[in-house]
Amino acid sequence: MAIEHLGEAKRSRSDEFYTQYVDIEKEMNAYLDFDPMVFENKTVLLPCDDPEWSNFTRYFAENFDRLKLKKLISTSYAPSTRAQGIIDQPTLFEVESPNFDSEVTVSRGKIFILQRDTTGDSRINVDDLEWEYLEGDGDFRTSEVKKLRQEADIIITNPPFSLFREFIDWIIQANKKFVIIGNVNAITYK
C-alpha cells in the first residue's frame, strides 16, 4: 500500500509524502528487535517533517519514554517554500499558541522539541512538545538545521523526492546514523 502512495506522489510531481504510522512503527520495531537499546539516551532529528502532521514526530513523541530517548527534534519547511505554492492553513495547535504569528508562519519553518515533562503528568509524550519558529525557512541545507544535525545521534525521515540524493550526502557528510524511508528506486542512486 505504501509503495502505491509513493508512486502516486512521484507521478503527481509532489515532493511530499506522509509516511504511514504503521510503516514507521514496523521499521522502528525491526531496529528495536535487533537492539532494544538502539534509541536509549539518543537525540533523534526529524529534519524534513512537518511536526504538526508528521507520523514520524507522532511516533517518537508517543514512544519517547518507552524508547528512553534523550531528546526529539523535528523541523519543517516554511509553507512558502512548497513547490505548488499552496499555503497551508495553520492548525489550532499553532494558532492557539502564544508563539503564533500569522505573517511569520508563512515564511519560516518550525522546530518542535521534546525532552521534558511540561504538563506535570510524570511522563514525556506528544502533549509536552514545545515549538518555535526557525530563523530561516527550515531547509535541511541551512546552517541552522546543520547545527541541529550536529546535535543529533540519529537522523530519521522521508526526504523530498527531488532532494533525496542531496539529503543522503548531507547525512553522510555529518557521519550520522540514519533511517530513511523512501522510494524503492532510491537504492539504485549513485
N, C-alpha and C positions, 0 to 999 in steps of 0.2 A: 504494500500500500504506500509506504513512504517513498519508494522508488518512483511510483507513478506521479506523486506530487512533485518530486524533484524534476522529473521530465516536463511536467506541465509548467512549472515555474521557469525552466530554461527556455522552453518553446515560446512562452509569452514574453520573453526578454525581461522577466522580473528578476532582479538581483536578490530579492527577499524570499526566504523560505523558512517558515517557522517549523522547526523540528518537533515532532510529536513527543509528548511527555513519556509515553510508553517506550519509545525508541531510546530516549535518553536513559531512562531507568534500566532498560535491558543492557545497554552499553556499559553503564557505570557498574551494574551488578557483575558483569564479566570481570572488570578490574578488581572489584571487591572480593570475588570468589578466588582470584589469584593471590591477592594480597589484601586482607581485611584492614590493614593499617595504611593503605595507599594514600588516603586523604588526611590522615591524622596530623594535626598541628601544621597544616599546609594553608597557604594563601592561594585561592583559586581566582583567576581572572577570566571573565567572560567579556571579551573586548568588542564583539560585533553583535550585541544583543540589545534589543530594546527592553530594558529591565521591567517595564510595566506589562509587557506582553510575552516575554521570553519564557519558554518552558525550561530552558537551562537555569535561569535565575530562580524560577519557581522550584525546580527540583532541588537545587543546592540550598535554598533558603529553608524549604520544608524538612530537609535532612541534615541541616547544619550540625545539630547535636549528635545525631547518630553517626555521622561521618567524622566527628571530632575535628571539624575544621577550625583553623585559627582565624581566617578572615575570608570573606567573599566580596569581590569587587566586580561589578557589572556596569558596562558603559554602553552608550548608544550614540548613533549618529543623529545630528540635528535633522528635523523634518525637511528643512530647506535643501538638504544635500541629496535627497532621493531623486532618482532619475526621472520618475514620472512627474515630479514637481508637485505631488499631492501633499498637502499639509494635513497631517492627522489632527483630529480634534483631541485636545488634552483629556486625559482621564480624570475622573473625580478625585482619585488619589493625588494627582498632581495639582489640580485646581484648588482643592481644599487645604493644601499645604501652605504654610507661611512663606516658603521658598518660591512659590509660583509667581512668574512674571509673564504676562501674555505676549509681550514683544520678544523677550529673551528666549522663550520656549521654542520659537521657530528657527532661530539661527545657531543655537548652542546645543551640544549634546548633553547628556546627563550621566551622572555617576551615582550608582547605588552601592552602599557599603553595608555589610552585615558583619558585626563582630562582637556585639554585646547585647545584653538584655535591656532594652529600653522601656519595655512595658511593665517590668516588675513581676512577671509571672514565673520567674526562675527557669526559663528556657529561652533559647535563641531560635527564632523562626522568622517566617515571612513578615510577621507583624512588627518586627524590630528593624526592618530595612530603613536606612536613613539615606536621603538623597540631596543632591545639589546640582547646579548646572556646572558643566565643564567650562573652562575659559574659551575653548575652541569648539569646533563642530563635531568632535568625537571620533574623527577618523583615526584608525589604529596607527597610521603613519605619523601622526603629530607627536611632538616632543612630550606633550602632556600624557598621552596614552603610552608612549615608550617608557616613561618614568614608572607608570603603573606596571608595565611588563617586567621591569627590573625587580619590583617588589614581589611579583608572583612566583610561586613554586611550580604551578601547573596552569596552562592556558587551555581553555575548553570553549568551543563554539562551532558554529557552522558559518564560515565566512561568505561574503557575497561571491556569487559565481564568477563575476568578471574580475575579481581580485584574488582568486584562490591561490594562484602561483605566487603572487607578491606576498600574500599573507603567510604562506608556508616559509618563504625566505625570511620574513620578518621574525618568525618564531625561531628558525634555525640560527639566525644571527645572534639571538639572545641566549642560545643554548638552553632552552627551557623544555621541560616535559610538556606534552600536549595530547589532547584528544580532539580530533577534528571529525565532524560528521559532515559528509558532503556527497556529491555525485560520484557514483562508482567510476565514471570516466576519469576522475581526478588521479587515480592511481597510474594512469598512463602518462601523466605530465612529467616533463624533464625538469 
